[in-house]
Each structure stands twice: as C-alpha cells, then as structure tokens.
C-alpha cells in the first residue's frame, strides 16, 4: 500500500494505478479491518463513483483536476459533510444528516480529494480512549485488546491500517496527538484558528481545532495548505493567508529547544517514554541543536484548569441538544419538560453527562469565581509563561502521553486516571499553539510511542520543517 501522496501521484501519472483502483484498495482494507470498529459510515459507492468521474477527467486532460487528485481522506464523526450523517458518536444525534459541509471539507472537495467515510470517536470528543462512543469501542490495530487513544481514535486507526491516506480529526486537549502516539503515526494540531471551526461540532469552543493524521509530514503540510486560512463563517479563524507549507519544509540549521524538567521528572511518566525523550534530546544535540531543561511550575495545574474550562464550555455548547429541534427525541415523553429531560437523559452517555454536570456546577452562582474565574487566571499565567519560553527558544519538546496504550476497559471506572493521561497534551490547547506528535522507537513489546514538539503561534511552517528533518 502506497503511504505518501507523492508516490500515489507518480503512480497515477504513470498509469501504473488508477484512482478507482486506489479507492477499491482502501475499501478492501476497511473490510479487512472491520473488527477494529474505526468507521461509523463508509461511503463506498459514492467514493468509487467520484473516483471514476475524476479519473475520466484526468484521462481527458491531466491539468483539469485539483491539487489533491489522488488523496483519499477520512473525517471524524464531528466534522459536517452536507447530506451525510454526523453524530459525534452520540445517540442524541442518531440519524442526523448535516445541512451543510464544514469549511475544511469544502476545501478538500474543491481540490478533488475523495472522502471515504466518517470515523468513530469518543462521544462529543469527550474521552482519551475511544470507549465512550455510542457505536462501541475502537480497537488498536497493533493489539486489539488495547485502546487506540481518543477522542479521534477511529481517525488514527483509519490511517494506521491504510484505509485512507490522510484523516481529519479534532484536538481539544490532545485528541489528535495522543491517538497518533498510540497508533504509531503523525498527528498535528495547528495554531488555534488556523483551520476554520465552521462545521466542526463544538465541545470547547476556545480549545477545539481540526487536526491532521498522516504517515509523513509532507502530506500533513499539503493538507494544511488547502484547508487552512481565513473564513467568513468563523470569526475566530486567523486572517493571515496560509503558505504552501509542503514547498518550504526546511529545517533550521541550529534550533534552540526547551523541555520541561518537571515533565521528564514527573512520577506518572513511564520509564520507556522517559528513555525515548532522553534519546531524542541526545540525537538533537548530535545534530547541532541546543536543548535545555527549563522550569515550568504550572504543569500539575494544567489538567484542573483545562477540565474546569472545557466542561464549562461543553455545558453551554451541548444545551442545544434538547430533543426539540433535531436529533434524538425520547418516545417516552408526554409533555415539554419530559421531552427535555428524557431526551437528554437517554441520548447522552455517562461521560458526556458527567462533563455537562461539572460544567454547569463551575458556572453556577457562588462557584463561578472560585472555579471558572480561577481557571481562566491560571490559563493566562500558562500563556504568559509559554510566551516567555518562546522568547528564548524555537521549540518545546514534550512526551505525548505518560505511557503506551493501555487495555480496553481499564480506565472506564476511573475517569480521573483517563483525564490525567492528557497531562502533556492540554498545554497546546490552553495556549493555542501548534503541536505535533511524531512516532519514536516502540516499547520492547512493540507498542507505539510518540514525542511532541510545540512551536509559537502561527509557526506551523518552522515546526513542520523541523520535525520533517528528524
């Protein structure tokens, strides 16, 4: 199976491969890996029809097709695609079809990418294991008894198993990077606002960002070039015009890299992960880069601040799912009040209910300043400290997760353990900076591991160029 867009393009232009053959190969892989439960819906007939139409246009005139001709993409079940089901892995949206496409999807289609299906995810992107989905758990292809990470676990596994070339996920607190680490692929979250959130079902509006999975950095860069940029439908989208990132992936000859001493000394960090980080540090130094440990006193405050703020935003965002306007409506309700109560009680899963209740509590009268207000002040301190570090350094190195993927079911009865698994990823979302997880040497048991690199806001090009050189 070809794993880079350059290889696919070459095969298509030489006639060694046709687009319908490529799509059929991916569909065969989907069927072969059905037991992993990575897809909510597969658009087999539609993707093949589109492949035949694009191939016919290409055969007539090779210049008539878009720049992503040959790229097959999966999208997480929180990204809207007109006239296609989007449910956020939740019963409360069962059967709902989107009335419009997200900006990211529209931009992919304009450049003749093919969308092959929507991928399974934790319900409303709330989870780190892909076990909270209404459609059931997604399994890791490396070991089917292990979680794939979350919330974009289905998207990560769709790339891991070669059922598509690129996958779009969403990253609110590490939901692209952590599953990328657990599945042994690259997972990228750009600067907040780099990719429009129009058509992305909201969890935490000031944290959410569409992210990209791929086997190589250049395919991430190429996809980012197309889907990034200003958008009149999203006032939080950055107004700067994105570059053709894939054409300018050059590494700095000598970069200054910081790592948090508190992270590498953290008691939750698996010894193998620590060893891989230390090996990466030595490797960077051998290439002439400067790598220094820095103090970061807010590490253990990031998870509490993150969960106070995201649950508050979730309680507001999810109030629209009321059983009245769209989605699931309880058949047991006999009046308006019961319609609200029963639809939400029956429609939401346990983890989503937990976060809605937490968010409602921290926003309630008498607790607002003690929790929500304080968390916002902590977020500001973290942002200021991060800016201070980037005044002296080009990049920050961090483990992606405290350890490798764990067994399915292990954290379901201990949500705090699951929340703490995000300790090294939430930083990028609290501060809005770009971050990428890249695969490193697996454990002795063959389990994938990842290391993250962060850059300052809007420094995607230098970040991608740097990791591409490693």
N, C-alpha and C positions, 0 to 999 in steps of 0.2 A: 504493500500500500504506500503510495506516494505521500510524504508528510510535509512537503513545502509547496507553496504556491508557484515558486519558480519552476520546480520540477513538473508540476501539473501543466503550467503554461507551455513549457517546452514540449511536453508530450502531445498536447492539443494542437500546437502549431505544426509539429512534425507529422501528424496523422497517426501516430502510434496509439493514440487514445481519443475517444470521442466523449463529449460531455454526457450523453445518455449512458455510456458505459461506466463513466466515473460515478454517476448517481446510483446506478444499479449496484456497483461495488459497495458503496456506502450503505445502501438498503440491505444488502446481504449481511453486512457487518451488524446492522441493527437487529436483524432477525437472529443472527448467530448469538448475540449477547442479550437477548430478550430478558433473560433471568435476572439481569442487573437492575431492571426497572428504571432505566435512565430517562425514558421518554414518556411524556403524558400523551402526546399525539405525534404520529408520524404522517407527514404529508406526501406519501409515496407517489400516488398518481399525479398529483399537482406538480411535484418536483420533477418527475420524469417528463411530463408534458412540456414544462418550461425548458428543460434541458434540450428536448428535441427542437423546440422553436428557436432557441439561441444557437444551437448547432447549425440549423439551416441558415440562419442569418450569417453566421461565421463562414460557412461554406461559400456563400454568395459573395461576401466581402469581409475580409478579415478585420478591416478597420471599423466595421459597423457596430461592434459590440463594446460594452463598457469595460472599464479597467479591472473589474473583479470577475470577468468572464472566466469560469473555471473554479471559483471559490464557492464551496458548499458550507453553509453555516447553520448551526442550531441556535435557538433562542430560548432563554429561561422563561418559564411559565409566569413571569411577572411583566413581560415586555409585550405590548399590544401589537397585533398584526390584524389589519382590517378583515372582518368576516371569518376570523379564526378564533377558536376557543382560547380564553385566557382566564385562569382561575386562581393564580398564586398558590397552587397546591391546597386549596381550601374548599370544603363542602359549600361554604356560603356563596361561592361564585360558580358552583357546578352548572355546567351547560351554558355559561355566559359567553357570548361572542362579541368581540370588540367592534365598535362602530368606526374605528379609525386605526391607523398604524402609528407607531412611535416614530419620532424623527429618525432615530438610528436605523430602524427597519426600512423606512422610505429611502434613506440614502444608500443602503446596501442594494436595494432593488433597482434603483436608478442606474447603478454601475454594474448591473447584471449578475449579482450574486444570486445563488439559489438557496432558499430556506427549506430545510429538510424536515424540521419538526420542532416541537416545544419540549423543553426538558423539565424533569421533575425537580422539585425544590422543597425545602422546609416551608411550612405554611406561612404565607406572607413574609417569606425570607427571614423568619424568626427561628434560628437554630444554627448549630455548628456541626450537625451530624447527618442531615437529610433523613431524619427519622420522624419528623413531625408532619410530613405531608399526608394529606387525605388519601393519596394514591399509594401509600406504603413506602417503606424504606428503600433507598437506593443502595446498591452494594458496590464495594470497591473491586475493580477487576483484578487487582493484584492478589487479593484474598477476599472471597465473597462473604466471609464472616466479619469483615471489618467495615466501618463506616467510610464513606468517601470524603467526609468533610461537608461543611454546609455554610451558608444555605444553598449555594449553587452546585451541589454535589452532582446532580444529573448532568449539568453542563460540563463539569470537569470530566466525568466518566465518558461523555459523548466524544470528547477529544482523545482521552486516554485509550479508548477502544477503536479509534479510527472510523467512527461513524459519520464524521464530518471533518473538515479541515480546521475550522475556527468555531468557537462558541461564544455567544454573548451571555454574560451573567450580570448580577448586580452585587455591589460591595457596599454594605452599610457599616460593617465593623470587621471586615476580613473575609467576607463571603465569597470572594473570588480567589484570594491569595491562599487561604487555609486549605480549601479543597484541591487547589493546584499542587500544594506541597504534598498532600496525602496521596495524590494520584500521579505524581512524578512528571508534571508538565509545568509550563509557564503560565502565570496568572497575573494580570496587570490591572491596577486601578489608577486611572489618571487623576489629575487635579480636579477638585470639586468644581463642576460647571464646565469642564472641558467637553463633555458629551452631554447633550440635552437630556433632561429627565422627562420631557414630554412623551407620554405613552408608557412610562415606567410606573407600575402600581406602587404607590408610596408606602413606605414603612416609617422611616425617619427622614423627613424632607431635607434637613440640613446636613445629613450624613450620606444619603443614597447617591450612588454613582454607578452607571453602567460600566462594566469591565470586560476584559477580553481574555480568552484562553486560546493557546496555540502551542504547537510543538517548538516553534522557533520565534525569535524576537522580530525578525523582519516581517513576518506575517501579522504580528501584533501591530507593528508600526504602520503597515499598509492599511490595515483595517481602521486604525485610529485616524489616519489621514482622511478617510472617507466619511466616517460617522461623527467626527468632532466638528466643532465650530458653532458660531452664533445661531440662535434660533428665536424667531419672534414668538414662539409658543412657550418659551421658558425664560422668564426674567432673570433666573439665576445662572443661565448659560454665559460663559465668558464671551466677550465681544471680539477678542483677538482671532484672526484667521489662522487656522492650523497650517503647519508646514507639511510638505510631502516627506514625512518622517523617514520613510524607508530609503529615500535617496541621500540622506545625510547622517547615516548611522556611523559617526566617527567617535572613537574613544579619546578622552583627554590623555595626553602623554603621562601626566602625573596628576593624580587626583588626591584630594585630602578627604579621608573617610573617617567618620567618628563611629564608635559603637558605645552603647550604654553599658558601663561596668555593672550596673545593677541588674541588667538583663542577663548577662553571661554568668553572673553570680547568683541568680535567682534560684531559690530552693525547688521551684516547680520544673526547672529545666532538666530534661533528660541528658544523661552523660554523653550519649552518642551525638545529640544535637549540639551540645557544647563543643565536643571534639571537632565536628564539621565546621562550626563557626571559627574555631581557632585555626583550623587548616585553611579556611578561606582567608583569614587575616594574614597568615604566613604567605599564602600564594599571592595576595595583593601586594604585600611588601616586596616579594621577589620580583614583581613586575615594575617596581619603582614607585608605587603609590605610597602615600603616607597614611598610616592607620593608627588612630589614638583612641584610648578609652576616655569617656567623659562622664561626669556626674549628671544624673538625671533623677532628681529627688521625687518626681511625680509618678513613677512607674506604677506603684501599687494604688494610686488614686484614679488611674485611668479607667479601670473597669467599673468602679462605682459611679463615676461621673458619666461614663458612656451609657450605662443602663438606666440611670435616672433620666437622662435627656432623651434617649431613644424611646423609652416606654412612654414618656410624656407625649412625644410627637406621635407615637403609634396610637395612643388612646384618642387623639384628635383625628388622625387620618382614617382610622377604621370606624369612626362613628357613622360614616356614610353607608356602611353595610347594615341596613336596618330591616331588610325583608320587604321594603315598600317599593323602591324604585327599580331594582334589578337583583339578579341572583336568587339565592335560596329563600323561600318563604315557608314557614312551618305550616303543615297541613292540620296541625292540632290547635291552632289559634282560633279563638271565637270572637275576639274584639281587637281594637287597635293596640292596646297595651300588651296583650298577649302576643300579638304579631311581632312587636319589637323584641320582647323578652325571649320568646320561644325560638324565633328565627336566629337570634344571636347565640342563644344557649346551645341549640342543636347544630348551628352552622359553623361555629368556631371550635377549633381543637383546644386541648388543655394548655399548651404553651402560649398560644395567642391570648387566651383568656387571662392567663397569669400576667402577661405583659400589659394588657389593657387595664387590669385592676391596679397593677403597680403604677402605671402612668397616671391613672385617674387619682390615685392616692397622692402622688407627689405634686399634683397640680391643685389639690383641694385646699380650701380655705384653712389657714392655720398651719399648713405644712409646706406651702408654696416656697417661701423664702428659705426655710430650713433645708429643703431638699433641692428643688428645681433651681432656685436662685443661687444656692451654694455651688451646685454642679456647673452652672454657667460661669461662675467666677473661677472655678478650677479649670474649666476649658480655656478660659482666657489666659491663665497662668501657663498652661501647657503650650498654647500657641506662642506666647512671648518667649518661653524658654527654647522652643524649637527654632524660632526666628533667630535667636541669639546664637544657637549652634550653627545654623546655616550662614551666619555672617563670617564664620571661620572655616567651615567645611563644605565640600561639594555634595557629599552623600552621607547617609547614615546606614549602617549595617545592623540587622536585627534578625534573630531567629524568626521563622514564620509562625511556628507553633511550638509549644513546650516539648512535644514528643511526636512520635509517628501516630498513625491512625489506630484507634482503639476498637475493641469488639462492639458489634451492634448490641444495643440494649444496656451497655454499661453505664451510660450517663443519664438515661431517661428518668431514673428515680432520684437523681441528684443534679438538679438544674444548675446549682452553684458551680459544680465541677465543670459543666459544659460552658458556663459563662466565663470561667477563668481560663479556658482554652483560648480565648480571644485576647489574652493579655498583651501579646506582642503585635497584634494587627490593628487594634482600635485606634492607636495613635494617629495613623494616617487619616482616618475619618474624622477624628476630633479636630485635627488641624487643617484638613482639606488638601493635604499634599499628595503628590503622586507616589505610588509604591508598586513594586513588582516582586513576586516570589519566583525564584528560579530553582530548578531541581539540583540537588547535590548528591554525593555518593550515598546510596541507601544504607540502611542498617545491615548488620550481619545476617539478619533473617530475610533480607531483600525488600524491606518496607521503604517506600519512598520518603524522602525528607526534602525540605526546602529552606532557603535562606532569602530574606527580603533585603531590598535596598530602597531607601527613600531619597527623594530629591526635593528641593524647594518648589514652591508653587510655580506652575507653568514651565517647569524644566523637564518636560517629558522627553524632549529630544536628547538632551545630555544623559538622562537616566537610561534610556533605551540603548543609546550608543555605547555607554559604559558597560552595561550587562552583556551586550552583544559581543564585546571583546573578551569576556572572561572565559 
